[in-house]
Amino acid sequence: MNKQSAATGGLRDAHPAAPAKGEPNPMRIKSLLLTVAFLASLLGAPCATFAAEGSSISDTVLKMPLADGVSMDDAVDSMKLRANSLNFKLVAHLPLYKELQAMGVESKRIEIFQFCDARIAKEMVTYNPDFSAYLPCRITLIEDADGKPWLVTLDLGKVLQNANLSPELQEKAEQVRDNIQSIMEAGANGDL
């Protein structure tokens, strides 16, 4: 395999009619659809319904803009304070934009904050190991192309609809969902 085909994973050699740069790649789309179908099957969601409804990645997330006058640093401080008051531990912080800048890649702010209630997490994984794919709960602070800051997370409400949990575990999972939303709201509003 030559350097060019190694860099492209050999796709151009195997598929000479690969799309030009900027055009949708059918192989990539197929791979993405298979991944979504696999994840949906893990959650018990009917794949045909998901595809037929024309769902997009945006349908799976909860997204909040920062209020006017709330800086991104204020949002971070507010999220940490709210998480602490809810007994949610900040288990990881990934300042992705700094890593990109260190590699010489220009980037707007992208930071990932991972929060966890270890006891509930253990119960969820004990009930079904597939829940480990959703741990810990992540909230991303991003700056869009126009410089508008947002907080983004997985919409746990949609995940829980098809989780088939016991009533006790459903209540705890809803508590996690509500706490993550509360942490986001505190960040978005700059509540200290």
Backbone bond lengths (Angstrom), bond angles and torsions (degrees), N, CA, C in turn:
res aa  C-N    CA-C-N  psi(-1)  N-CA   C-N-CA  omega(-1)  CA-C   N-CA-C  phi
1 M - - - 1.456 - - 1.521 108.11 -
2 N 1.341 118.97 129.60 1.452 121.03 -179.75 1.530 110.81 -77.43
3 K 1.351 117.10 173.35 1.463 120.44 -176.93 1.521 111.99 -59.41
4 Q 1.320 117.25 -42.09 1.459 119.50 -178.63 1.514 111.55 -64.60
5 S 1.322 118.32 -44.59 1.456 119.17 -178.99 1.522 110.48 -71.56
6 A 1.344 119.12 -29.74 1.463 120.43 175.29 1.518 109.84 -66.30
7 A 1.327 117.33 -40.14 1.468 120.86 -179.12 1.519 111.55 -67.20
8 T 1.317 117.25 -29.03 1.465 119.49 -179.50 1.514 111.69 -100.37
9 G 1.326 116.21 11.77 1.460 119.70 179.25 1.520 112.41 70.84
10 G 1.335 117.60 16.37 1.451 120.45 178.29 1.524 113.61 79.13
11 L 1.316 118.27 2.88 1.464 120.33 -176.24 1.517 112.31 -63.55
12 R 1.303 117.82 -39.54 1.465 119.16 -178.78 1.530 110.63 -65.87
13 D 1.340 117.60 -36.95 1.460 119.72 178.21 1.524 110.99 -68.58
14 A 1.345 116.34 -40.92 1.454 120.24 -177.65 1.522 111.85 -76.75
15 H 1.300 116.40 -27.77 1.470 121.87 -177.80 1.523 108.74 -131.18
16 P 1.314 117.92 84.34 1.457 120.80 -175.63 1.520 112.91 -59.43
17 A 1.319 118.55 -22.70 1.457 120.56 -177.98 1.525 111.41 -92.87
18 A 1.328 118.04 30.76 1.461 121.08 179.47 1.521 108.90 -60.23
19 P 1.354 116.86 146.88 1.455 119.68 -176.96 1.520 112.24 -66.79
20 A 1.317 114.68 153.98 1.454 120.70 175.77 1.520 108.95 -69.32
21 K 1.323 115.76 160.47 1.456 121.39 179.95 1.528 109.61 -55.34
22 G 1.337 115.90 133.20 1.455 120.84 179.68 1.519 113.95 94.76
23 E 1.343 117.73 -17.36 1.458 121.44 177.37 1.518 109.73 -89.24
24 P 1.345 118.24 150.02 1.462 120.09 178.07 1.518 111.27 -60.28
25 N 1.312 116.97 138.70 1.446 122.26 179.11 1.518 108.36 -97.88
26 P 1.335 118.43 112.39 1.467 120.94 -177.29 1.523 112.98 -58.90
27 M 1.320 118.04 -35.17 1.471 120.53 178.69 1.523 110.46 -66.12
28 R 1.319 116.18 -40.65 1.470 120.48 179.69 1.529 110.29 -67.42
29 I 1.318 116.93 -40.70 1.459 121.37 178.12 1.521 109.80 -63.52
30 K 1.331 116.96 -44.68 1.465 120.86 179.13 1.527 110.08 -61.14
31 S 1.326 116.94 -43.37 1.465 121.41 179.10 1.520 110.70 -61.81
32 L 1.330 116.89 -42.92 1.460 121.35 178.89 1.528 110.53 -63.22
33 L 1.327 117.35 -44.05 1.461 120.75 179.37 1.523 111.49 -63.65
34 L 1.327 117.00 -39.16 1.465 120.37 177.56 1.527 110.67 -65.05
35 T 1.330 116.68 -39.25 1.465 120.37 178.09 1.521 110.46 -64.11
36 V 1.319 117.19 -45.02 1.468 121.28 178.65 1.527 109.78 -62.38
37 A 1.323 117.12 -43.22 1.468 120.47 179.36 1.526 110.58 -62.25
38 F 1.342 116.61 -41.51 1.459 120.04 178.49 1.520 110.57 -62.37
39 L 1.338 117.29 -47.97 1.463 120.22 179.63 1.521 111.05 -62.64
40 A 1.309 116.43 -40.01 1.466 119.46 178.62 1.523 110.79 -64.14
41 S 1.327 116.74 -37.81 1.460 118.88 179.87 1.519 111.34 -67.43
42 L 1.335 116.87 -34.06 1.461 120.20 177.13 1.523 110.91 -62.32
43 L 1.314 115.44 -32.94 1.458 120.39 -178.20 1.519 112.50 -92.35
44 G 1.309 116.71 -1.96 1.458 120.24 179.47 1.514 113.08 82.24
45 A 1.328 118.22 12.43 1.462 121.12 -179.94 1.523 109.25 -80.26
46 P 1.325 117.42 137.21 1.462 119.32 177.17 1.525 110.25 -70.31
47 C 1.333 115.95 117.80 1.461 121.33 -175.33 1.519 112.30 -62.08
48 A 1.319 116.84 -40.55 1.464 119.60 -178.46 1.521 110.70 -61.59
49 T 1.322 116.49 -39.68 1.464 119.88 178.79 1.513 110.67 -65.08
50 F 1.347 116.36 -43.75 1.454 121.17 -179.61 1.527 110.36 -58.49
51 A 1.331 116.52 -47.83 1.461 120.66 -178.60 1.519 111.19 -70.15
52 A 1.335 117.21 -39.60 1.459 120.75 -176.42 1.525 111.47 -66.25
53 E 1.329 116.46 -32.00 1.457 119.10 -179.38 1.517 112.45 -76.15
54 G 1.319 117.14 -8.08 1.457 119.99 179.23 1.515 112.35 69.81
55 S 1.321 117.09 33.64 1.451 121.24 -179.80 1.518 110.30 -63.11
56 S 1.309 114.62 149.75 1.453 120.41 176.65 1.520 108.56 -123.66
57 I 1.302 116.46 171.34 1.454 121.15 179.02 1.532 110.32 -58.30
58 S 1.320 117.42 -32.17 1.461 121.30 179.03 1.525 112.63 -63.16
59 D 1.338 116.00 -24.70 1.459 119.99 179.19 1.527 112.64 -74.51
60 T 1.322 117.53 -9.39 1.465 120.99 -175.89 1.524 113.26 -105.68
61 V 1.334 117.09 2.33 1.460 119.73 -176.31 1.522 111.95 -123.13
62 L 1.321 113.82 157.61 1.457 122.93 171.83 1.518 105.85 -107.54
63 K 1.319 116.93 127.34 1.460 121.86 -172.11 1.524 109.18 -131.86
64 M 1.339 116.92 129.23 1.462 121.80 -179.93 1.525 109.93 -129.34
65 P 1.338 117.11 131.00 1.461 118.73 174.41 1.532 109.47 -79.11
66 L 1.318 116.89 150.80 1.451 119.46 172.52 1.525 108.30 -72.39
67 A 1.315 115.80 139.24 1.464 121.13 179.33 1.527 109.27 -65.29
68 D 1.329 115.14 154.67 1.458 120.08 177.01 1.524 109.42 -56.47
69 G 1.313 115.95 135.36 1.457 120.92 178.58 1.522 114.49 87.45
70 V 1.341 117.62 -6.28 1.469 120.46 178.07 1.526 107.79 -95.63
71 S 1.328 115.95 116.80 1.466 119.33 178.27 1.519 109.55 -78.11
72 M 1.311 115.60 161.94 1.462 119.31 178.44 1.527 110.69 -64.57
73 D 1.322 117.74 -35.37 1.461 120.37 176.91 1.529 111.14 -65.92
74 D 1.342 116.62 -39.63 1.475 119.94 176.07 1.530 110.44 -62.78
75 A 1.324 116.64 -39.79 1.469 120.79 179.38 1.526 110.48 -61.58
76 V 1.313 116.59 -43.01 1.466 121.23 179.35 1.522 110.07 -61.85
77 D 1.338 116.74 -48.86 1.472 120.54 179.47 1.523 110.75 -59.15
78 S 1.324 116.61 -42.47 1.467 120.97 -178.84 1.524 111.60 -65.52
79 M 1.339 116.69 -40.81 1.469 119.21 178.45 1.526 110.82 -63.39
80 K 1.322 116.49 -43.32 1.465 120.13 -179.66 1.522 111.29 -62.82
81 L 1.325 116.35 -43.52 1.468 119.73 179.10 1.525 111.70 -63.68
82 R 1.336 116.87 -45.03 1.459 120.18 179.97 1.530 110.71 -63.98
83 A 1.322 116.64 -43.68 1.460 120.12 179.12 1.529 110.33 -59.12
84 N 1.304 116.61 -43.94 1.464 120.69 179.48 1.523 111.08 -61.18
85 S 1.321 116.97 -42.24 1.474 120.17 -179.57 1.532 112.11 -67.59
86 L 1.336 117.08 -22.19 1.469 122.19 179.31 1.534 112.20 -97.11
87 N 1.330 116.71 6.70 1.460 122.42 -177.19 1.531 112.60 60.22
88 F 1.327 115.24 34.78 1.458 121.33 173.32 1.513 106.59 -103.41
89 K 1.304 116.02 125.47 1.455 120.36 -177.13 1.524 110.27 -88.93
90 L 1.322 115.50 135.84 1.461 120.57 170.91 1.525 105.64 -79.81
91 V 1.336 116.70 105.42 1.462 120.81 -174.26 1.526 113.20 -94.85
92 A 1.332 116.58 -15.64 1.468 119.35 177.80 1.518 109.76 -160.18
93 H 1.317 114.32 148.05 1.459 122.01 175.22 1.519 106.77 -136.99
94 L 1.326 116.02 121.45 1.460 121.38 -176.67 1.531 109.46 -119.22
95 P 1.331 118.09 99.67 1.474 120.70 177.00 1.533 109.84 -80.65
96 L 1.321 115.51 76.45 1.463 122.02 -173.75 1.524 112.36 -55.97
97 Y 1.321 117.21 -37.68 1.464 119.94 -177.70 1.530 111.29 -63.13
98 K 1.327 117.70 -32.54 1.469 120.51 178.05 1.523 110.57 -69.33
99 E 1.319 117.00 -38.41 1.463 120.93 176.75 1.528 110.01 -63.25
100 L 1.323 116.19 -43.24 1.466 120.07 178.68 1.523 110.95 -62.77
101 Q 1.333 116.08 -44.59 1.463 119.84 179.57 1.523 111.31 -62.55
102 A 1.347 117.00 -37.65 1.463 120.88 178.03 1.527 111.41 -64.37
103 M 1.334 117.15 -26.03 1.469 121.84 177.91 1.522 111.59 -89.47
104 G 1.334 116.98 2.57 1.452 120.78 -179.83 1.512 114.03 83.81
105 V 1.341 116.80 15.33 1.462 121.27 -179.87 1.524 108.18 -100.43
106 E 1.316 115.83 122.43 1.462 120.43 178.27 1.526 109.09 -68.08
107 S 1.332 116.51 133.35 1.465 119.68 -177.23 1.514 110.40 -151.64
108 K 1.321 114.45 141.09 1.454 119.97 168.09 1.521 106.96 -75.39
109 R 1.308 116.62 174.10 1.466 120.28 -174.52 1.536 111.53 -68.42
110 I 1.305 115.34 127.75 1.467 124.06 175.15 1.524 106.01 -139.43
111 E 1.321 116.77 113.83 1.463 121.32 178.47 1.520 108.90 -132.55
112 I 1.316 115.92 137.46 1.460 121.32 179.65 1.524 108.44 -113.36
113 F 1.324 115.58 127.48 1.456 122.60 178.91 1.521 107.62 -114.40
114 Q 1.317 116.16 129.51 1.457 120.43 -178.00 1.530 109.11 -115.05
115 F 1.330 114.92 122.30 1.460 122.21 -177.53 1.524 109.13 -115.98
116 C 1.348 115.73 151.17 1.454 118.24 -178.86 1.529 111.82 -154.59
117 D 1.311 114.90 141.96 1.461 122.92 164.27 1.527 103.31 -106.40
118 A 1.320 116.37 100.72 1.471 121.47 -171.06 1.523 113.12 -58.30
119 R 1.320 117.81 -35.86 1.467 119.79 -178.33 1.531 110.93 -66.16
120 I 1.312 116.04 -46.70 1.470 118.87 179.40 1.529 109.89 -67.03
121 A 1.319 117.08 -39.68 1.467 120.62 178.62 1.525 110.40 -58.03
122 K 1.322 117.34 -44.19 1.461 120.87 179.42 1.528 110.90 -61.64
123 E 1.320 117.04 -42.78 1.466 120.24 179.51 1.524 111.20 -62.93
124 M 1.329 116.68 -41.07 1.462 120.71 -179.30 1.528 110.82 -64.78
125 V 1.322 116.99 -44.21 1.465 120.91 -178.74 1.529 110.95 -70.41
126 T 1.340 117.02 -34.51 1.453 120.29 176.43 1.521 110.01 -65.01
127 Y 1.331 116.57 -39.65 1.454 121.57 179.13 1.533 110.50 -65.58
128 N 1.345 116.03 -45.90 1.456 120.84 -179.13 1.532 108.37 -154.03
129 P 1.319 118.06 112.78 1.471 121.07 -178.24 1.528 113.97 -56.52
130 D 1.330 117.99 -21.60 1.465 120.43 179.11 1.530 112.31 -61.86
131 F 1.335 117.23 -23.87 1.458 119.33 178.37 1.520 112.04 -64.70
132 S 1.320 117.68 -18.46 1.466 120.01 179.65 1.527 111.43 -61.57
133 A 1.331 117.13 -23.99 1.463 120.44 177.97 1.529 111.92 -66.32
134 Y 1.326 117.16 -18.84 1.456 121.27 -178.02 1.529 112.33 -102.12
135 L 1.332 116.97 4.80 1.459 120.73 -176.09 1.522 110.76 -105.76
136 P 1.323 117.64 147.51 1.459 126.37 -15.99 1.525 110.22 -74.45
137 C 1.308 115.95 171.52 1.466 120.66 179.16 1.526 108.71 -68.23
138 R 1.324 116.05 129.96 1.461 121.53 -175.99 1.521 111.79 -111.97
139 I 1.316 114.50 138.20 1.460 121.69 170.82 1.519 106.10 -125.34
140 T 1.311 115.95 126.70 1.456 120.68 179.76 1.517 110.06 -105.93
141 L 1.313 115.38 132.11 1.456 122.40 172.15 1.514 106.29 -99.40
142 I 1.323 116.28 117.85 1.463 120.03 -178.31 1.519 110.34 -130.14
143 E 1.296 114.07 158.33 1.454 122.38 174.25 1.526 105.82 -116.92
144 D 1.337 116.56 119.73 1.463 118.52 -176.71 1.528 111.37 -75.48
145 A 1.316 116.54 -179.76 1.464 122.11 -176.06 1.519 112.82 -58.87
146 D 1.354 116.57 -26.08 1.462 120.78 179.37 1.525 112.50 -91.74
147 G 1.345 116.89 2.64 1.461 120.74 -179.87 1.514 114.12 86.36
148 K 1.334 117.72 6.72 1.462 122.02 178.90 1.525 109.00 -80.42
149 P 1.354 118.06 127.68 1.463 119.84 178.85 1.524 112.58 -85.13
150 W 1.341 115.40 142.02 1.458 123.10 -178.51 1.523 110.05 -135.36
151 L 1.313 115.66 154.88 1.455 122.96 167.29 1.521 106.71 -112.87
152 V 1.336 116.97 133.27 1.460 121.68 -174.73 1.527 109.00 -134.86
153 T 1.332 116.50 137.87 1.461 121.92 174.77 1.518 109.82 -147.04
154 L 1.315 116.26 165.91 1.455 122.34 172.78 1.521 108.41 -64.49
155 D 1.310 117.64 136.10 1.461 121.44 177.59 1.522 108.83 -77.99
156 L 1.329 115.73 92.56 1.463 120.59 -177.59 1.520 112.38 -62.05
157 G 1.323 118.00 -27.05 1.461 120.95 177.58 1.521 111.13 -57.88
158 K 1.315 116.93 -39.11 1.468 120.47 179.63 1.522 111.30 -72.77
159 V 1.327 116.83 -35.73 1.459 120.31 177.88 1.527 109.87 -65.33
160 L 1.323 116.39 -43.09 1.464 120.84 -174.97 1.526 112.98 -70.25
161 Q 1.327 118.14 -21.76 1.465 120.73 179.81 1.520 112.39 -57.63
162 N 1.320 117.08 -33.06 1.464 121.58 -175.07 1.520 113.03 -115.33
163 A 1.332 117.65 18.58 1.464 120.52 -173.16 1.525 113.59 -83.58
164 N 1.321 118.61 -17.18 1.475 122.10 179.44 1.524 112.48 52.37
165 L 1.319 116.40 49.64 1.463 121.94 -178.82 1.523 110.82 -86.38
166 S 1.328 115.13 157.72 1.471 119.64 171.51 1.525 107.39 -65.83
167 P 1.331 118.85 157.36 1.471 120.30 -179.57 1.531 112.87 -55.27
168 E 1.329 117.44 -39.25 1.463 120.34 -179.32 1.529 111.39 -66.49
169 L 1.331 115.94 -44.56 1.454 119.95 -179.56 1.529 111.11 -71.58
170 Q 1.330 117.42 -33.95 1.460 121.15 176.38 1.531 109.86 -60.14
171 E 1.325 115.78 -42.00 1.468 120.12 179.31 1.526 110.92 -62.75
172 K 1.317 117.28 -42.46 1.469 120.78 178.81 1.527 111.10 -67.30
173 A 1.317 116.54 -40.48 1.463 120.43 178.97 1.533 110.27 -64.07
174 E 1.325 116.84 -39.21 1.468 120.14 177.02 1.524 110.86 -66.88
175 Q 1.326 116.69 -33.22 1.463 120.44 175.68 1.528 109.86 -63.33
176 V 1.325 117.27 -42.68 1.465 121.26 177.00 1.521 109.43 -60.61
177 R 1.324 116.45 -48.05 1.473 120.89 179.00 1.525 110.72 -55.95
178 D 1.337 116.20 -47.50 1.463 120.59 -178.62 1.524 111.61 -65.61
179 N 1.338 116.94 -38.36 1.461 119.93 179.79 1.523 111.70 -67.28
180 I 1.324 117.20 -41.36 1.467 120.03 177.96 1.524 109.79 -63.09
181 Q 1.325 116.46 -41.54 1.466 119.40 178.03 1.523 110.21 -64.60
182 S 1.319 117.85 -39.27 1.460 121.78 178.34 1.535 110.80 -63.56
183 I 1.326 116.51 -41.07 1.471 120.75 177.59 1.526 110.05 -62.11
184 M 1.335 116.13 -42.85 1.471 120.36 178.59 1.524 111.12 -64.38
185 E 1.330 116.43 -44.66 1.466 119.70 -178.94 1.529 110.78 -62.04
186 A 1.339 116.22 -40.52 1.464 119.55 177.73 1.529 110.17 -60.66
187 G 1.345 115.93 -44.45 1.460 119.78 178.30 1.514 112.29 -63.80
188 A 1.311 116.75 -46.43 1.469 121.09 -176.92 1.523 111.82 -63.45
189 N 1.344 116.66 -32.75 1.461 120.36 -177.93 1.525 113.10 -97.94
190 G 1.335 116.98 -5.42 1.453 119.89 -179.41 1.516 113.59 69.03
191 D 1.352 116.57 29.74 1.459 120.76 179.85 1.517 110.12 -69.31
192 L 1.329 115.45 120.31 1.479 119.42 177.68 1.506 110.00 -111.37
